[in-house]
């Protein structure tokens, strides 16, 4: 199942720049108008970039476990610095997905905390980490990954997300709290949203979401 992740297509985003057409009449007044208009265009463009930068968390890193998760690092590079998701990092490495999640993406990752993994039935995690369970582990982990970049404001109540696993995740939003689940079991709650990395965004959640048995 992790093969789907390796074949994920890089989505390219383009930014449209506002253009201002000026008529030249050859007098000083026209030149002054052109200069003023150019200045206004620069201000608008600068304001737009600042707004987008703030929205995407590029002005400063989101703090996780007292460490700034900065947008110049990949999802994996940021994750290894956060002590509360060390189990997830270990699982990603065991599944052989660390290289993929260090790739261009972009990816949206719902990252279970160590405490979330502790909620699994006794022995479940140890079983998934065994070499012979590599494909099953990859299937569980890729159920937490979406191709593309989705920040918190993109997640809407009742929304369905297609995971890299191929299965669906259900989004629910209540009183501003975002929850993600498989549609049957109790959903996981987003605890820290919009951890922006160079190749995507991570949302830290308090539960491991398991694909429904077919």
Secondary structure, 3 states (H helix, E strand, C coil): CCHHHHCCCCCCCCCCCCCCCCCCCCCHHHHHHHHHHHHHHHHHHHHHHHHHHHHCCCCCCEEECCEEECCCCCHHHHHCCCHHHHHHHHHHHHCCCCCHHHCCCCEEEEEECHHHHHCCCCCHHHHHCCHHHHHHHHHHHHCCEEECCCCHHHCCCCCEEEECCCCEEEEEEECCEEEEECCCCCCEEEEEEEEEECCEEEEEECCCCCCCCC
